[in-house]
Amino acid sequence: MSNPDTWQQQVAGQLRQLAAEQAGPSKAARFRALFPDIEDAMRRGCSQRELIATLAGSGLTMTLDELRNALYRERKRRKARPPDAATHPPAAPPGTFDWQRHRDKKPNW
């Protein structure tokens, strides 16, 4: 490997291989896709250690702390953004003042 061009080509090939291996969804994206199934398994009594072993067998390696952190973040993310909450605000019950309809309007003095 005395030739600098050979060394450069070898490193460039290794970098291309590394980039090809890293292509694809992130660990967080894969976890989010499996989240409903993970929650279902936990509801049925599966322990977190069993989940880690199963996920590792399918290529998603996580520590116990990573799993707990991912569960916390995904639950928080889903709770903060319920479906259709932003597009359909709840209507006021009949006979009450609908302040949401009037809150952003200029006052008519």
N, C-alpha and C positions, 0 to 999 in steps of 0.2 A: 504494500500500500504506500509505496513511496511516491506514486503519482498523485498530485492533488486533485486531478479530475476524477480519478477512480474513487477517491474518498468522498468527494462531493456527490457523485452519482449514488454511492452506497447510502449516504445519509439522506439524500433526497428520496430514495426508494423506501427507506425506513419511515420517513415522515409521511409519505403517501399511504403506506400501509397502516400507520397509526391513525391517520385521518379516516381511512375507510372503516377501520374497526370502531371508531367513535361515532360514525354516522348512525342516525336513527333517533328514536325518541329518548328523551332524558329519563333518568331514574324517577323523577317526580311525575313526569307524564305517564310513565308505565304504572306507577302507583295509583295515580288518579283514575286511570282506566280500570284498574282492578278494585278500586275502593268499595263499590257496592257489594262485590263478592266477599271482600275481606270483612266488611261489617256484618254480612249475613253469616259468615263462618263464626265470627265472634259471638253473635247472638245465639248460635246453636251450641256454644260451649267450647269452641276451639281456643286453646291458649295462645298467647302471643308468641311463645317460643315455638309452638307447632307451626304457626303462620310463618315465622322467620325461616324455619327449615323447608317448608313447602315453597316459599318464594325463592329461596336460594337454589332449590332444585330446578326451578324454571329460569334461572339466570338473573333474578333480581335479588342481589345480596344486600342485606341490611343488618345493622346491629339492633339490639333491643331498644336502645335510645333513639336510633333513627326511625324505627317503626313507630314508637310512641310520639315522637315529634311530628312525623308525617300524618299520623291519625289526628292529632290535635289541630294541625294546620288545615287539613282537608275538612274536618268537621266545622271549624271556624269559618272557612271559606264558603262552605255550602249553607251555613246558617245565616251568614251575612247577606247572601244573595239568593233568596228563594225565587223560584221561577215565576215570572210574570208579575213580580211585586212592583217593578218600576213602570211597567206599561199599564197596569190596571190598579190604581189606588182604591182602597176600600171605600164604598159609598157610605155616606152618613145614614144612620137609621132614620126612618120617617119621623117627622115632627121635631127634629133637632136642627140646629144651625150648622150648615156645612162650611166650616171655617177654611178648609183646604181650598175650596173653590174661590174664596175671596182673599186669601192671605197675601198673594203677590200683586194684587191690583192696587193702583194708587187710590188713596182715600178721596172720596167725593165730598168735600167740605161744603 
